[in-house]
């Protein structure tokens, strides 16, 4: 495979311990050109408002970090597909807050899981998610620069978003198409039954994505290997090349010229010193032929 020394947008999810302003410092230390963060504790509904001083420090640190692209990820508690109207409204309010926090930090992408239908069925669940997306976009018209980025899922339990058709249906259900994009998670699509391990499988997967969703909607990647085998419908991330996907798929991805300008963030296991991120980023650069 012909390698190209052109710079790519590789990075990782960074911790926000001690405040969001510390995330760009960690990203710089780790050698990230891309960073994903939570803007609040991901396992809590409510959070304190972001302090103006914290926002100012974050933007200053980001400007000095060399990081070129940032995404925030929404809380794990949010379920826009819930059949329970109380929980769905609570989720919608939290989702709108996530958009507003991203806007404060000048983060252009809010990556989110579509949610789970919890027994109401996929059609009803997808309709509920699309309705919530429209409401959230309406409520945040003053923040047109924050794109809602639907993440492909592994399809655990009653999760929505494990088929490209689910994602396409959500996009079609949104009135303001300019506010919606897609994040492809390599572990999730593999677990959901899209085999990217070989060149033929890789090409077939992205041809299908293009036909059903459109590559023009692909704005972000989560690059993760998988602890579980193909089609497991289980979401467990592994270090690049150390899981069931293997290096070949990632070599194909990082050398695909269509995606050179699309940010790619690791969500692989790590300790507090982020050593594993440094190692996984080095693997991606090696596969891309970047010294």
C-alpha positions, 0 to 999 in steps of 0.5 A, spaced: 500 500 500 502 506 498 503 511 504 503 518 504 507 523 509 501 528 509 499 530 516 493 526 518 488 528 524 489 523 530 488 524 537 484 521 543 479 522 548 482 527 554 480 527 561 477 533 564 480 532 571 481 539 575 477 542 570 476 542 562 482 547 561 486 541 563 484 537 557 488 541 552 494 541 556 494 533 556 492 533 549 498 537 547 503 532 552 500 526 548 501 529 541 494 530 539 492 534 533 485 532 535 481 531 542 475 529 544 472 531 551 466 530 556 464 538 558 461 535 565 461 528 569 458 523 564 455 519 569 451 525 572 445 529 569 446 536 572 453 539 572 455 546 575 455 552 569 462 552 566 466 558 570 468 564 565 475 563 568 475 556 566 472 557 559 477 563 558 483 558 560 481 552 556 481 557 550 488 559 551 490 552 553 487 550 546 490 555 542 497 554 545 496 546 544 497 545 536 490 541 537 486 542 530 479 539 532 475 538 538 469 534 539 465 533 545 461 527 547 454 527 551 453 524 557 452 516 558 445 518 561 442 521 556 437 517 552 433 521 546 429 514 544 426 513 551 419 511 550 418 514 557 416 521 556 419 524 563 426 520 561 425 523 554 424 530 556 430 530 562 434 527 556 432 532 551 434 538 557 440 535 558 442 534 551 440 542 550 445 543 555 450 539 552 450 543 546 450 550 550 456 547 553 460 546 547 458 552 544 461 556 550 467 552 549 467 553 541 467 546 540 464 544 533 462 537 534 457 534 539 458 526 538 452 522 541 449 515 541 442 515 538 439 512 545 435 505 546 428 504 544 427 499 551 422 495 548 418 500 544 421 498 537 426 501 533 421 505 529 418 508 535 425 509 538 428 512 531 422 517 531 423 519 538 430 521 537 429 525 530 423 529 534 428 530 540 434 532 535 429 537 531 427 540 538 434 541 540 436 544 534 430 549 535 432 551 542 439 552 540 438 556 533 443 561 536 449 556 536 449 554 529 456 552 529 455 546 534 453 540 529 450 534 532 454 528 530 450 521 531 455 516 533 454 509 530 453 504 535 455 496 536 447 494 537 448 492 545 441 491 548 436 495 545 441 500 542 439 504 536 444 506 531 447 499 529 445 499 522 447 505 517 439 505 515 438 507 522 443 513 521 440 515 515 433 515 517 435 520 523 438 525 518 432 524 514 428 526 520 431 532 521 429 539 518 436 543 519 440 538 515 446 543 516 446 541 523 447 534 523 453 529 521 456 522 523 461 519 527 463 512 525 466 508 531 470 502 528 469 498 534 462 499 534 461 498 526 465 491 527 461 489 533 454 491 529 456 486 523 460 490 518 467 487 517 472 492 515 478 487 516 480 485 509 480 490 503 474 487 500 470 488 506 473 495 508 471 497 501 464 494 501 463 497 508 464 504 506 461 503 499 454 501 503 455 507 508 456 512 502 450 509 498 445 509 505 448 515 508 453 519 504 460 520 505 459 527 505 455 526 512 462 523 515 465 528 520 469 524 525 472 517 527 472 514 533 478 509 532 478 503 536 480 496 536 475 491 539 475 486 545 470 482 542 469 478 535 465 480 529 458 481 529 458 480 537 453 486 538 458 488 544 461 494 545 468 493 548 474 497 546 481 495 545 488 498 543 489 498 536 492 492 532 491 488 539 483 486 538 479 482 533 479 487 528 487 487 527 492 492 524 490 491 517 483 495 517 486 501 521 492 501 515 486 502 510 483 507 514 489 512 515 491 511 508 484 512 505 485 519 502 478 521 502 479 521 510 485 525 511 482 531 513 477 528 518 479 528 525 480 521 528 480 520 536 482 514 540 477 511 545 482 506 547 483 503 555 488 507 558 491 509 565 492 516 568 499 517 565 496 517 558 502 512 556 497 508 552 494 514 548 502 515 546 503 508 544 496 508 540 498 514 536 504 512 534 501 505 532 496 510 527 502 514 525 506 508 523 501 505 519 500 511 516 507 512 514 508 518 518 515 519 521 
